[in-house]
Amino acid sequence: MACDACGEAYAEDNVCVVLHTDEQLVLEACCEACHAQQVITAYDRPPYEQLHREEPVVPVIVTQDDVEGWSAFLTGFTGDVYDLLAQS
Ligand SMILES: [Zn+2]
C-alpha cells in the first residue's frame, strides 16, 4: 500500500495497528517521505460477507416444464454458456 498524498510505499515500520477486532483491523500509517498520516481499515474478509439478510431468500421452484424447456433449448444451443448466464 502507498501514501495517498505522495505515492511513496509504506515501510513495515511506518504502519501500526490501532484497533484489532474479530472482524477488522484499523491501521495508522505515517509516510516516511511526506509525513502525511492515513488511517486504513482492513477486513479479514470482504465486508459484504458480514451483511445479515433480514428476510430469508426463497428459492424459485423449478418445475418439470422448466427442466424440459431448458433441456430442449440446451440440446440445440451452440453458444457460450458463460455468456448466456451473464445475460440473465
Ligand atoms: Zn507521502
PDB file of the backbone (N, CA, C, O) and the ligand in Angstrom, with CONECT records:
HET     ZN  A 101       1
ATOM      1  N   MET A   1       0.837  -1.183   0.000  1.00  0.00           N
ATOM      2  CA  MET A   1       0.000   0.000   0.000  1.00  0.00           C
ATOM      3  C   MET A   1       0.885   1.250   0.000  1.00  0.00           C
ATOM      4  O   MET A   1       1.992   1.249   0.538  1.00  0.00           O
ATOM      5  N   ALA A   2       0.368   2.309  -0.616  1.00  0.00           N
ATOM      6  CA  ALA A   2       1.175   3.511  -0.761  1.00  0.00           C
ATOM      7  C   ALA A   2       0.462   4.726  -0.161  1.00  0.00           C
ATOM      8  O   ALA A   2      -0.751   4.714   0.054  1.00  0.00           O
ATOM      9  N   CYS A   3       1.233   5.752   0.097  1.00  0.00           N
ATOM     10  CA  CYS A   3       0.727   7.012   0.650  1.00  0.00           C
ATOM     11  C   CYS A   3      -0.227   7.670  -0.348  1.00  0.00           C
ATOM     12  O   CYS A   3       0.083   7.782  -1.534  1.00  0.00           O
ATOM     13  N   ASP A   4      -1.413   8.112   0.156  1.00  0.00           N
ATOM     14  CA  ASP A   4      -2.365   8.805  -0.717  1.00  0.00           C
ATOM     15  C   ASP A   4      -1.818  10.148  -1.178  1.00  0.00           C
ATOM     16  O   ASP A   4      -2.139  10.605  -2.275  1.00  0.00           O
ATOM     17  N   ALA A   5      -1.001  10.780  -0.354  1.00  0.00           N
ATOM     18  CA  ALA A   5      -0.521  12.130  -0.657  1.00  0.00           C
ATOM     19  C   ALA A   5       0.599  12.150  -1.684  1.00  0.00           C
ATOM     20  O   ALA A   5       0.585  12.979  -2.593  1.00  0.00           O
ATOM     21  N   CYS A   6       1.565  11.255  -1.555  1.00  0.00           N
ATOM     22  CA  CYS A   6       2.719  11.333  -2.456  1.00  0.00           C
ATOM     23  C   CYS A   6       3.017  10.038  -3.205  1.00  0.00           C
ATOM     24  O   CYS A   6       3.853  10.030  -4.109  1.00  0.00           O
ATOM     25  N   GLY A   7       2.353   8.954  -2.847  1.00  0.00           N
ATOM     26  CA  GLY A   7       2.545   7.708  -3.584  1.00  0.00           C
ATOM     27  C   GLY A   7       3.690   6.844  -3.083  1.00  0.00           C
ATOM     28  O   GLY A   7       3.920   5.758  -3.615  1.00  0.00           O
ATOM     29  N   GLU A   8       4.409   7.306  -2.074  1.00  0.00           N
ATOM     30  CA  GLU A   8       5.514   6.529  -1.505  1.00  0.00           C
ATOM     31  C   GLU A   8       4.952   5.272  -0.824  1.00  0.00           C
ATOM     32  O   GLU A   8       3.953   5.334  -0.109  1.00  0.00           O
ATOM     33  N   ALA A   9       5.606   4.148  -1.059  1.00  0.00           N
ATOM     34  CA  ALA A   9       5.151   2.905  -0.429  1.00  0.00           C
ATOM     35  C   ALA A   9       5.478   2.940   1.065  1.00  0.00           C
ATOM     36  O   ALA A   9       6.552   3.391   1.463  1.00  0.00           O
ATOM     37  N   TYR A  10       4.555   2.467   1.873  1.00  0.00           N
ATOM     38  CA  TYR A  10       4.808   2.414   3.314  1.00  0.00           C
ATOM     39  C   TYR A  10       5.773   1.289   3.637  1.00  0.00           C
ATOM     40  O   TYR A  10       5.694   0.200   3.068  1.00  0.00           O
ATOM     41  N   ALA A  11       6.672   1.564   4.547  1.00  0.00           N
ATOM     42  CA  ALA A  11       7.543   0.514   5.061  1.00  0.00           C
ATOM     43  C   ALA A  11       6.834  -0.105   6.267  1.00  0.00           C
ATOM     44  O   ALA A  11       5.949   0.514   6.857  1.00  0.00           O
ATOM     45  N   GLU A  12       7.221  -1.311   6.625  1.00  0.00           N
ATOM     46  CA  GLU A  12       6.576  -2.012   7.741  1.00  0.00           C
ATOM     47  C   GLU A  12       6.613  -1.184   9.032  1.00  0.00           C
ATOM     48  O   GLU A  12       5.659  -1.200   9.810  1.00  0.00           O
ATOM     49  N   ASP A  13       7.699  -0.476   9.252  1.00  0.00           N
ATOM     50  CA  ASP A  13       7.850   0.323  10.473  1.00  0.00           C
ATOM     51  C   ASP A  13       6.930   1.544  10.510  1.00  0.00           C
ATOM     52  O   ASP A  13       6.733   2.134  11.572  1.00  0.00           O
ATOM     53  N   ASN A  14       6.368   1.927   9.368  1.00  0.00           N
ATOM     54  CA  ASN A  14       5.527   3.123   9.303  1.00  0.00           C
ATOM     55  C   ASN A  14       4.053   2.832   9.527  1.00  0.00           C
ATOM     56  O   ASN A  14       3.222   3.739   9.481  1.00  0.00           O
ATOM     57  N   VAL A  15       3.725   1.560   9.770  1.00  0.00           N
ATOM     58  CA  VAL A  15       2.324   1.167   9.940  1.00  0.00           C
ATOM     59  C   VAL A  15       2.164   0.524  11.308  1.00  0.00           C
ATOM     60  O   VAL A  15       2.933  -0.361  11.682  1.00  0.00           O
ATOM     61  N   CYS A  16       1.152   0.978  12.055  1.00  0.00           N
ATOM     62  CA  CYS A  16       0.889   0.312  13.331  1.00  0.00           C
ATOM     63  C   CYS A  16      -0.598   0.027  13.462  1.00  0.00           C
ATOM     64  O   CYS A  16      -1.429   0.729  12.886  1.00  0.00           O
ATOM     65  N   VAL A  17      -0.926  -1.004  14.222  1.00  0.00           N
ATOM     66  CA  VAL A  17      -2.311  -1.395  14.438  1.00  0.00           C
ATOM     67  C   VAL A  17      -2.852  -0.591  15.611  1.00  0.00           C
ATOM     68  O   VAL A  17      -2.285  -0.631  16.703  1.00  0.00           O
ATOM     69  N   VAL A  18      -3.953   0.145  15.393  1.00  0.00           N
ATOM     70  CA  VAL A  18      -4.544   0.913  16.483  1.00  0.00           C
ATOM     71  C   VAL A  18      -5.785   0.239  17.054  1.00  0.00           C
ATOM     72  O   VAL A  18      -6.180   0.519  18.186  1.00  0.00           O
ATOM     73  N   LEU A  19      -6.397  -0.640  16.283  1.00  0.00           N
ATOM     74  CA  LEU A  19      -7.570  -1.375  16.758  1.00  0.00           C
ATOM     75  C   LEU A  19      -7.629  -2.714  16.046  1.00  0.00           C
ATOM     76  O   LEU A  19      -7.441  -2.785  14.831  1.00  0.00           O
ATOM     77  N   HIS A  20      -7.886  -3.767  16.792  1.00  0.00           N
ATOM     78  CA  HIS A  20      -7.982  -5.093  16.183  1.00  0.00           C
ATOM     79  C   HIS A  20      -9.160  -5.816  16.804  1.00  0.00           C
ATOM     80  O   HIS A  20      -9.123  -6.176  17.980  1.00  0.00           O
ATOM     81  N   THR A  21     -10.208  -6.029  16.014  1.00  0.00           N
ATOM     82  CA  THR A  21     -11.352  -6.798  16.498  1.00  0.00           C
ATOM     83  C   THR A  21     -11.367  -8.120  15.732  1.00  0.00           C
ATOM     84  O   THR A  21     -10.468  -8.395  14.938  1.00  0.00           O
ATOM     85  N   ASP A  22     -12.396  -8.936  15.977  1.00  0.00           N
ATOM     86  CA  ASP A  22     -12.512 -10.207  15.267  1.00  0.00           C
ATOM     87  C   ASP A  22     -12.671  -9.998  13.769  1.00  0.00           C
ATOM     88  O   ASP A  22     -12.242 -10.824  12.963  1.00  0.00           O
ATOM     89  N   GLU A  23     -13.293  -8.881  13.410  1.00  0.00           N
ATOM     90  CA  GLU A  23     -13.648  -8.688  12.005  1.00  0.00           C
ATOM     91  C   GLU A  23     -12.768  -7.691  11.268  1.00  0.00           C
ATOM     92  O   GLU A  23     -12.661  -7.754  10.043  1.00  0.00           O
ATOM     93  N   GLN A  24     -12.144  -6.786  11.981  1.00  0.00           N
ATOM     94  CA  GLN A  24     -11.384  -5.757  11.270  1.00  0.00           C
ATOM     95  C   GLN A  24     -10.150  -5.292  12.017  1.00  0.00           C
ATOM     96  O   GLN A  24     -10.011  -5.439  13.231  1.00  0.00           O
ATOM     97  N   LEU A  25      -9.273  -4.727  11.226  1.00  0.00           N
ATOM     98  CA  LEU A  25      -8.055  -4.114  11.749  1.00  0.00           C
ATOM     99  C   LEU A  25      -8.087  -2.640  11.353  1.00  0.00           C
ATOM    100  O   LEU A  25      -8.385  -2.311  10.204  1.00  0.00           O
ATOM    101  N   VAL A  26      -7.786  -1.767  12.284  1.00  0.00           N
ATOM    102  CA  VAL A  26      -7.621  -0.360  11.923  1.00  0.00           C
ATOM    103  C   VAL A  26      -6.133  -0.056  12.057  1.00  0.00           C
ATOM    104  O   VAL A  26      -5.534  -0.218  13.120  1.00  0.00           O
ATOM    105  N   LEU A  27      -5.568   0.382  10.960  1.00  0.00           N
ATOM    106  CA  LEU A  27      -4.132   0.657  10.901  1.00  0.00           C
ATOM    107  C   LEU A  27      -3.904   2.147  10.755  1.00  0.00           C
ATOM    108  O   LEU A  27      -4.701   2.853  10.138  1.00  0.00           O
ATOM    109  N   GLU A  28      -2.829   2.609  11.319  1.00  0.00           N
ATOM    110  CA  GLU A  28      -2.438   4.001  11.110  1.00  0.00           C
ATOM    111  C   GLU A  28      -1.075   3.972  10.432  1.00  0.00           C
ATOM    112  O   GLU A  28      -0.129   3.343  10.906  1.00  0.00           O
ATOM    113  N   ALA A  29      -1.010   4.669   9.314  1.00  0.00           N
ATOM    114  CA  ALA A  29       0.238   4.703   8.560  1.00  0.00           C
ATOM    115  C   ALA A  29       0.758   6.127   8.507  1.00  0.00           C
ATOM    116  O   ALA A  29      -0.008   7.073   8.325  1.00  0.00           O
ATOM    117  N   CYS A  30       2.048   6.269   8.666  1.00  0.00           N
ATOM    118  CA  CYS A  30       2.681   7.587   8.575  1.00  0.00           C
ATOM    119  C   CYS A  30       3.742   7.502   7.479  1.00  0.00           C
ATOM    120  O   CYS A  30       4.644   6.666   7.533  1.00  0.00           O
ATOM    121  N   CYS A  31       3.619   8.374   6.492  1.00  0.00           N
ATOM    122  CA  CYS A  31       4.515   8.331   5.348  1.00  0.00           C
ATOM    123  C   CYS A  31       5.899   8.865   5.737  1.00  0.00           C
ATOM    124  O   CYS A  31       6.031   9.945   6.314  1.00  0.00           O
ATOM    125  N   GLU A  32       6.919   8.076   5.403  1.00  0.00           N
ATOM    126  CA  GLU A  32       8.289   8.471   5.726  1.00  0.00           C
ATOM    127  C   GLU A  32       8.746   9.659   4.872  1.00  0.00           C
ATOM    128  O   GLU A  32       9.572  10.464   5.300  1.00  0.00           O
ATOM    129  N   ALA A  33       8.192   9.751   3.657  1.00  0.00           N
ATOM    130  CA  ALA A  33       8.629  10.798   2.732  1.00  0.00           C
ATOM    131  C   ALA A  33       7.975  12.151   3.022  1.00  0.00           C
ATOM    132  O   ALA A  33       8.674  13.161   3.104  1.00  0.00           O
ATOM    133  N   CYS A  34       6.638  12.191   3.181  1.00  0.00           N
ATOM    134  CA  CYS A  34       5.951  13.493   3.321  1.00  0.00           C
ATOM    135  C   CYS A  34       5.276  13.659   4.678  1.00  0.00           C
ATOM    136  O   CYS A  34       4.688  14.707   4.950  1.00  0.00           O
ATOM    137  N   HIS A  35       5.352  12.638   5.533  1.00  0.00           N
ATOM    138  CA  HIS A  35       4.816  12.655   6.891  1.00  0.00           C
ATOM    139  C   HIS A  35       3.293  12.773   6.961  1.00  0.00           C
ATOM    140  O   HIS A  35       2.750  13.085   8.021  1.00  0.00           O
ATOM    141  N   ALA A  36       2.600  12.528   5.853  1.00  0.00           N
ATOM    142  CA  ALA A  36       1.133  12.501   5.885  1.00  0.00           C
ATOM    143  C   ALA A  36       0.691  11.255   6.636  1.00  0.00           C
ATOM    144  O   ALA A  36       1.322  10.202   6.538  1.00  0.00           O
ATOM    145  N   GLN A  37      -0.398  11.381   7.387  1.00  0.00           N
ATOM    146  CA  GLN A  37      -0.922  10.237   8.119  1.00  0.00           C
ATOM    147  C   GLN A  37      -2.190   9.741   7.463  1.00  0.00           C
ATOM    148  O   GLN A  37      -2.970  10.521   6.916  1.00  0.00           O
ATOM    149  N   GLN A  38      -2.388   8.440   7.521  1.00  0.00           N
ATOM    150  CA  GLN A  38      -3.566   7.840   6.889  1.00  0.00           C
ATOM    151  C   GLN A  38      -4.063   6.715   7.780  1.00  0.00           C
ATOM    152  O   GLN A  38      -3.281   5.916   8.294  1.00  0.00           O
ATOM    153  N   VAL A  39      -5.375   6.666   7.953  1.00  0.00           N
ATOM    154  CA  VAL A  39      -5.985   5.572   8.705  1.00  0.00           C
ATOM    155  C   VAL A  39      -6.559   4.588   7.692  1.00  0.00           C
ATOM    156  O   VAL A  39      -7.266   4.979   6.764  1.00  0.00           O
ATOM    157  N   ILE A  40      -6.255   3.338   7.875  1.00  0.00           N
ATOM    158  CA  ILE A  40      -6.670   2.297   6.932  1.00  0.00           C
ATOM    159  C   ILE A  40      -7.467   1.248   7.697  1.00  0.00           C
ATOM    160  O   ILE A  40      -7.014   0.744   8.725  1.00  0.00           O
ATOM    161  N   THR A  41      -8.645   0.924   7.197  1.00  0.00           N
ATOM    162  CA  THR A  41      -9.433  -0.150   7.799  1.00  0.00           C
ATOM    163  C   THR A  41      -9.317  -1.377   6.903  1.00  0.00           C
ATOM    164  O   THR A  41      -9.572  -1.315   5.700  1.00  0.00           O
ATOM    165  N   ALA A  42      -8.935  -2.468   7.501  1.00  0.00           N
ATOM    166  CA  ALA A  42      -8.776  -3.707   6.741  1.00  0.00           C
ATOM    167  C   ALA A  42      -9.685  -4.771   7.354  1.00  0.00           C
ATOM    168  O   ALA A  42      -9.843  -4.846   8.572  1.00  0.00           O
ATOM    169  N   TYR A  43     -10.272  -5.580   6.495  1.00  0.00           N
ATOM    170  CA  TYR A  43     -11.179  -6.636   6.950  1.00  0.00           C
ATOM    171  C   TYR A  43     -10.555  -7.991   6.692  1.00  0.00           C
ATOM    172  O   TYR A  43      -9.811  -8.176   5.729  1.00  0.00           O
ATOM    173  N   ASP A  44     -10.868  -8.934   7.562  1.00  0.00           N
ATOM    174  CA  ASP A  44     -10.321 -10.267   7.348  1.00  0.00           C
ATOM    175  C   ASP A  44     -11.103 -11.028   6.284  1.00  0.00           C
ATOM    176  O   ASP A  44     -10.736 -12.145   5.919  1.00  0.00           O
ATOM    177  N   ARG A  45     -12.180 -10.425   5.787  1.00  0.00           N
ATOM    178  CA  ARG A  45     -12.954 -10.979   4.673  1.00  0.00           C
ATOM    179  C   ARG A  45     -13.724  -9.819   4.067  1.00  0.00           C
ATOM    180  O   ARG A  45     -13.838  -8.768   4.698  1.00  0.00           O
ATOM    181  N   PRO A  46     -14.252  -9.979   2.870  1.00  0.00           N
ATOM    182  CA  PRO A  46     -14.973  -8.861   2.262  1.00  0.00           C
ATOM    183  C   PRO A  46     -16.137  -8.397   3.144  1.00  0.00           C
ATOM    184  O   PRO A  46     -16.869  -9.234   3.670  1.00  0.00           O
ATOM    185  N   PRO A  47     -16.325  -7.082   3.318  1.00  0.00           N
ATOM    186  CA  PRO A  47     -17.381  -6.583   4.213  1.00  0.00           C
ATOM    187  C   PRO A  47     -18.780  -7.081   3.855  1.00  0.00           C
ATOM    188  O   PRO A  47     -19.614  -7.257   4.743  1.00  0.00           O
ATOM    189  N   TYR A  48     -19.053  -7.315   2.546  1.00  0.00           N
ATOM    190  CA  TYR A  48     -20.398  -7.764   2.184  1.00  0.00           C
ATOM    191  C   TYR A  48     -20.728  -9.124   2.764  1.00  0.00           C
ATOM    192  O   TYR A  48     -21.901  -9.466   2.908  1.00  0.00           O
ATOM    193  N   GLU A  49     -19.704  -9.911   3.100  1.00  0.00           N
ATOM    194  CA  GLU A  49     -19.976 -11.223   3.696  1.00  0.00           C
ATOM    195  C   GLU A  49     -20.472 -11.083   5.128  1.00  0.00           C
ATOM    196  O   GLU A  49     -20.993 -12.035   5.710  1.00  0.00           O
ATOM    197  N   GLN A  50     -20.308  -9.899   5.687  1.00  0.00           N
ATOM    198  CA  GLN A  50     -20.739  -9.687   7.062  1.00  0.00           C
ATOM    199  C   GLN A  50     -22.154  -9.120   7.138  1.00  0.00           C
ATOM    200  O   GLN A  50     -22.698  -8.942   8.228  1.00  0.00           O
ATOM    201  N   LEU A  51     -22.752  -8.836   5.974  1.00  0.00           N
ATOM    202  CA  LEU A  51     -24.114  -8.325   5.967  1.00  0.00           C
ATOM    203  C   LEU A  51     -25.066  -9.443   6.344  1.00  0.00           C
ATOM    204  O   LEU A  51     -24.895 -10.591   5.933  1.00  0.00           O
ATOM    205  N   HIS A  52     -26.061  -9.098   7.123  1.00  0.00           N
ATOM    206  CA  HIS A  52     -27.042 -10.103   7.535  1.00  0.00           C
ATOM    207  C   HIS A  52     -28.367  -9.771   6.869  1.00  0.00           C
ATOM    208  O   HIS A  52     -28.885  -8.662   7.006  1.00  0.00           O
ATOM    209  N   ARG A  53     -28.901 -10.730   6.157  1.00  0.00           N
ATOM    210  CA  ARG A  53     -30.190 -10.519   5.498  1.00  0.00           C
ATOM    211  C   ARG A  53     -31.300 -10.566   6.538  1.00  0.00           C
ATOM    212  O   ARG A  53     -31.317 -11.423   7.421  1.00  0.00           O
ATOM    213  N   GLU A  54     -32.234  -9.612   6.410  1.00  0.00           N
ATOM    214  CA  GLU A  54     -33.384  -9.585   7.314  1.00  0.00           C
ATOM    215  C   GLU A  54     -34.376 -10.695   6.944  1.00  0.00           C
ATOM    216  O   GLU A  54     -34.971 -11.330   7.815  1.00  0.00           O
ATOM    217  N   GLU A  55     -34.539 -10.915   5.635  1.00  0.00           N
ATOM    218  CA  GLU A  55     -35.522 -11.913   5.196  1.00  0.00           C
ATOM    219  C   GLU A  55     -34.789 -13.055   4.502  1.00  0.00           C
ATOM    220  O   GLU A  55     -33.820 -12.833   3.777  1.00  0.00           O
ATOM    221  N   PRO A  56     -35.257 -14.270   4.730  1.00  0.00           N
ATOM    222  CA  PRO A  56     -34.608 -15.402   4.052  1.00  0.00           C
ATOM    223  C   PRO A  56     -34.862 -15.348   2.546  1.00  0.00           C
ATOM    224  O   PRO A  56     -35.882 -14.827   2.095  1.00  0.00           O
ATOM    225  N   VAL A  57     -33.939 -15.880   1.793  1.00  0.00           N
ATOM    226  CA  VAL A  57     -34.107 -15.960   0.341  1.00  0.00           C
ATOM    227  C   VAL A  57     -34.987 -17.164   0.030  1.00  0.00           C
ATOM    228  O   VAL A  57     -34.681 -18.290   0.421  1.00  0.00           O
ATOM    229  N   VAL A  58     -36.070 -16.913  -0.670  1.00  0.00           N
ATOM    230  CA  VAL A  58     -36.972 -18.002  -1.045  1.00  0.00           C
ATOM    231  C   VAL A  58     -36.595 -18.460  -2.446  1.00  0.00           C
ATOM    232  O   VAL A  58     -36.733 -17.699  -3.404  1.00  0.00           O
ATOM    233  N   PRO A  59     -36.125 -19.688  -2.577  1.00  0.00           N
ATOM    234  CA  PRO A  59     -35.724 -20.148  -3.916  1.00  0.00           C
ATOM    235  C   PRO A  59     -36.932 -20.304  -4.824  1.00  0.00           C
ATOM    236  O   PRO A  59     -38.027 -20.652  -4.383  1.00  0.00           O
ATOM    237  N   VAL A  60     -36.706 -20.041  -6.092  1.00  0.00           N
ATOM    238  CA  VAL A  60     -37.768 -20.217  -7.077  1.00  0.00           C
ATOM    239  C   VAL A  60     -37.961 -21.718  -7.293  1.00  0.00           C
ATOM    240  O   VAL A  60     -36.994 -22.471  -7.406  1.00  0.00           O
ATOM    241  N   ILE A  61     -39.203 -22.130  -7.348  1.00  0.00           N
ATOM    242  CA  ILE A  61     -39.492 -23.550  -7.570  1.00  0.00           C
ATOM    243  C   ILE A  61     -39.272 -23.885  -9.044  1.00  0.00           C
ATOM    244  O   ILE A  61     -39.811 -23.229  -9.936  1.00  0.00           O
ATOM    245  N   VAL A  62     -38.472 -24.917  -9.273  1.00  0.00           N
ATOM    246  CA  VAL A  62     -38.200 -25.367 -10.642  1.00  0.00           C
ATOM    247  C   VAL A  62     -39.184 -26.488 -10.969  1.00  0.00           C
ATOM    248  O   VAL A  62     -39.251 -27.501 -10.272  1.00  0.00           O
ATOM    249  N   THR A  63     -39.927 -26.287 -12.019  1.00  0.00           N
ATOM    250  CA  THR A  63     -40.946 -27.288 -12.397  1.00  0.00           C
ATOM    251  C   THR A  63     -40.386 -28.234 -13.466  1.00  0.00           C
ATOM    252  O   THR A  63     -39.321 -27.997 -14.035  1.00  0.00           O
ATOM    253  N   GLN A  64     -41.133 -29.304 -13.719  1.00  0.00           N
ATOM    254  CA  GLN A  64     -40.748 -30.247 -14.768  1.00  0.00           C
ATOM    255  C   GLN A  64     -40.732 -29.551 -16.125  1.00  0.00           C
ATOM    256  O   GLN A  64     -39.899 -29.863 -16.975  1.00  0.00           O
ATOM    257  N   ASP A  65     -41.653 -28.607 -16.328  1.00  0.00           N
ATOM    258  CA  ASP A  65     -41.696 -27.844 -17.588  1.00  0.00           C
ATOM    259  C   ASP A  65     -40.418 -27.028 -17.767  1.00  0.00           C
ATOM    260  O   ASP A  65     -39.884 -26.936 -18.873  1.00  0.00           O
ATOM    261  N   ASP A  66     -39.922 -26.426 -16.656  1.00  0.00           N
ATOM    262  CA  ASP A  66     -38.671 -25.652 -16.723  1.00  0.00           C
ATOM    263  C   ASP A  66     -37.523 -26.548 -17.180  1.00  0.00           C
ATOM    264  O   ASP A  66     -36.736 -26.186 -18.055  1.00  0.00           O
ATOM    265  N   VAL A  67     -37.452 -27.728 -16.563  1.00  0.00           N
ATOM    266  CA  VAL A  67     -36.367 -28.662 -16.871  1.00  0.00           C
ATOM    267  C   VAL A  67     -36.427 -29.091 -18.339  1.00  0.00           C
ATOM    268  O   VAL A  67     -35.414 -29.104 -19.039  1.00  0.00           O
ATOM    269  N   GLU A  68     -37.633 -29.441 -18.787  1.00  0.00           N
ATOM    270  CA  GLU A  68     -37.791 -29.891 -20.179  1.00  0.00           C
ATOM    271  C   GLU A  68     -37.519 -28.754 -21.153  1.00  0.00           C
ATOM    272  O   GLU A  68     -36.936 -28.966 -22.217  1.00  0.00           O
ATOM    273  N   GLY A  69     -37.938 -27.561 -20.792  1.00  0.00           N
ATOM    274  CA  GLY A  69     -37.704 -26.400 -21.652  1.00  0.00           C
ATOM    275  C   GLY A  69     -36.219 -26.101 -21.806  1.00  0.00           C
ATOM    276  O   GLY A  69     -35.728 -25.863 -22.909  1.00  0.00           O
ATOM    277  N   TRP A  70     -35.512 -26.117 -20.677  1.00  0.00           N
ATOM    278  CA  TRP A  70     -34.060 -25.859 -20.731  1.00  0.00           C
ATOM    279  C   TRP A  70     -33.320 -26.991 -21.430  1.00  0.00           C
ATOM    280  O   TRP A  70     -32.335 -26.767 -22.134  1.00  0.00           O
ATOM    281  N   SER A  71     -33.811 -28.215 -21.225  1.00  0.00           N
ATOM    282  CA  SER A  71     -33.195 -29.360 -21.881  1.00  0.00           C
ATOM    283  C   SER A  71     -33.299 -29.223 -23.391  1.00  0.00           C
ATOM    284  O   SER A  71     -32.329 -29.444 -24.116  1.00  0.00           O
ATOM    285  N   ALA A  72     -34.495 -28.854 -23.857  1.00  0.00           N
ATOM    286  CA  ALA A  72     -34.706 -28.691 -25.300  1.00  0.00           C
ATOM    287  C   ALA A  72     -33.855 -27.541 -25.824  1.00  0.00           C
ATOM    288  O   ALA A  72     -33.257 -27.644 -26.895  1.00  0.00           O
ATOM    289  N   PHE A  73     -33.801 -26.443 -25.065  1.00  0.00           N
ATOM    290  CA  PHE A  73     -33.017 -25.284 -25.506  1.00  0.00           C
ATOM    291  C   PHE A  73     -31.532 -25.621 -25.579  1.00  0.00           C
ATOM    292  O   PHE A  73     -30.860 -25.291 -26.556  1.00  0.00           O
ATOM    293  N   LEU A  74     -31.022 -26.286 -24.530  1.00  0.00           N
ATOM    294  CA  LEU A  74     -29.581 -26.563 -24.477  1.00  0.00           C
ATOM    295  C   LEU A  74     -29.154 -27.640 -25.483  1.00  0.00           C
ATOM    296  O   LEU A  74     -27.997 -27.679 -25.904  1.00  0.00           O
ATOM    297  N   THR A  75     -30.090 -28.507 -25.862  1.00  0.00           N
ATOM    298  CA  THR A  75     -29.772 -29.530 -26.862  1.00  0.00           C
ATOM    299  C   THR A  75     -29.324 -28.881 -28.170  1.00  0.00           C
ATOM    300  O   THR A  75     -28.405 -29.363 -28.832  1.00  0.00           O
ATOM    301  N   GLY A  76     -29.983 -27.786 -28.530  1.00  0.00           N
ATOM    302  CA  GLY A  76     -29.626 -27.129 -29.781  1.00  0.00           C
ATOM    303  C   GLY A  76     -28.727 -25.923 -29.608  1.00  0.00           C
ATOM    304  O   GLY A  76     -28.392 -25.250 -30.582  1.00  0.00           O
ATOM    305  N   PHE A  77     -28.335 -25.644 -28.375  1.00  0.00           N
ATOM    306  CA  PHE A  77     -27.543 -24.446 -28.090  1.00  0.00           C
ATOM    307  C   PHE A  77     -26.076 -24.667 -28.460  1.00  0.00           C
ATOM    308  O   PHE A  77     -25.468 -25.657 -28.054  1.00  0.00           O
ATOM    309  N   THR A  78     -25.526 -23.753 -29.219  1.00  0.00           N
ATOM    310  CA  THR A  78     -24.131 -23.899 -29.640  1.00  0.00           C
ATOM    311  C   THR A  78     -23.267 -22.728 -29.176  1.00  0.00           C
ATOM    312  O   THR A  78     -22.081 -22.659 -29.499  1.00  0.00           O
ATOM    313  N   GLY A  79     -23.867 -21.803 -28.413  1.00  0.00           N
ATOM    314  CA  GLY A  79     -23.114 -20.625 -27.972  1.00  0.00           C
ATOM    315  C   GLY A  79     -22.305 -20.917 -26.724  1.00  0.00           C
ATOM    316  O   GLY A  79     -22.085 -22.071 -26.357  1.00  0.00           O
ATOM    317  N   ASP A  80     -21.872 -19.852 -26.085  1.00  0.00           N
ATOM    318  CA  ASP A  80     -21.071 -19.931 -24.871  1.00  0.00           C
ATOM    319  C   ASP A  80     -21.990 -19.843 -23.655  1.00  0.00           C
ATOM    320  O   ASP A  80     -22.700 -18.854 -23.479  1.00  0.00           O
ATOM    321  N   VAL A  81     -21.974 -20.876 -22.821  1.00  0.00           N
ATOM    322  CA  VAL A  81     -22.859 -20.917 -21.653  1.00  0.00           C
ATOM    323  C   VAL A  81     -22.551 -19.770 -20.686  1.00  0.00           C
ATOM    324  O   VAL A  81     -23.466 -19.219 -20.074  1.00  0.00           O
ATOM    325  N   TYR A  82     -21.280 -19.406 -20.543  1.00  0.00           N
ATOM    326  CA  TYR A  82     -20.917 -18.300 -19.642  1.00  0.00           C
ATOM    327  C   TYR A  82     -21.528 -16.995 -20.121  1.00  0.00           C
ATOM    328  O   TYR A  82     -22.014 -16.200 -19.318  1.00  0.00           O
ATOM    329  N   ASP A  83     -21.503 -16.772 -21.443  1.00  0.00           N
ATOM    330  CA  ASP A  83     -22.141 -15.569 -21.994  1.00  0.00           C
ATOM    331  C   ASP A  83     -23.638 -15.590 -21.745  1.00  0.00           C
ATOM    332  O   ASP A  83     -24.248 -14.574 -21.411  1.00  0.00           O
ATOM    333  N   LEU A  84     -24.218 -16.780 -21.918  1.00  0.00           N
ATOM    334  CA  LEU A  84     -25.666 -16.932 -21.714  1.00  0.00           C
ATOM    335  C   LEU A  84     -26.034 -16.585 -20.274  1.00  0.00           C
ATOM    336  O   LEU A  84     -26.995 -15.854 -20.032  1.00  0.00           O
ATOM    337  N   LEU A  85     -25.269 -17.110 -19.323  1.00  0.00           N
ATOM    338  CA  LEU A  85     -25.561 -16.855 -17.910  1.00  0.00           C
ATOM    339  C   LEU A  85     -25.304 -15.396 -17.535  1.00  0.00           C
ATOM    340  O   LEU A  85     -25.984 -14.849 -16.667  1.00  0.00           O
ATOM    341  N   ALA A  86     -24.337 -14.773 -18.180  1.00  0.00           N
ATOM    342  CA  ALA A  86     -24.027 -13.372 -17.890  1.00  0.00           C
ATOM    343  C   ALA A  86     -25.165 -12.451 -18.319  1.00  0.00           C
ATOM    344  O   ALA A  86     -25.323 -11.357 -17.778  1.00  0.00           O
ATOM    345  N   GLN A  87     -25.955 -12.896 -19.292  1.00  0.00           N
ATOM    346  CA  GLN A  87     -27.069 -12.071 -19.775  1.00  0.00           C
ATOM    347  C   GLN A  87     -28.275 -12.138 -18.851  1.00  0.00           C
ATOM    348  O   GLN A  87     -29.123 -11.246 -18.889  1.00  0.00           O
ATOM    349  N   SER A  88     -28.373 -13.172 -18.021  1.00  0.00           N
ATOM    350  CA  SER A  88     -29.564 -13.318 -17.179  1.00  0.00           C
ATOM    351  C   SER A  88     -29.478 -12.476 -15.929  1.00  0.00           C
ATOM    352  O   SER A  88     -30.400 -12.485 -15.114  1.00  0.00           O
TER     353      SER A  88
HETATM  354 ZN    ZN A 101       3.631  10.550   1.482  1.00  0.00          ZN2+
END
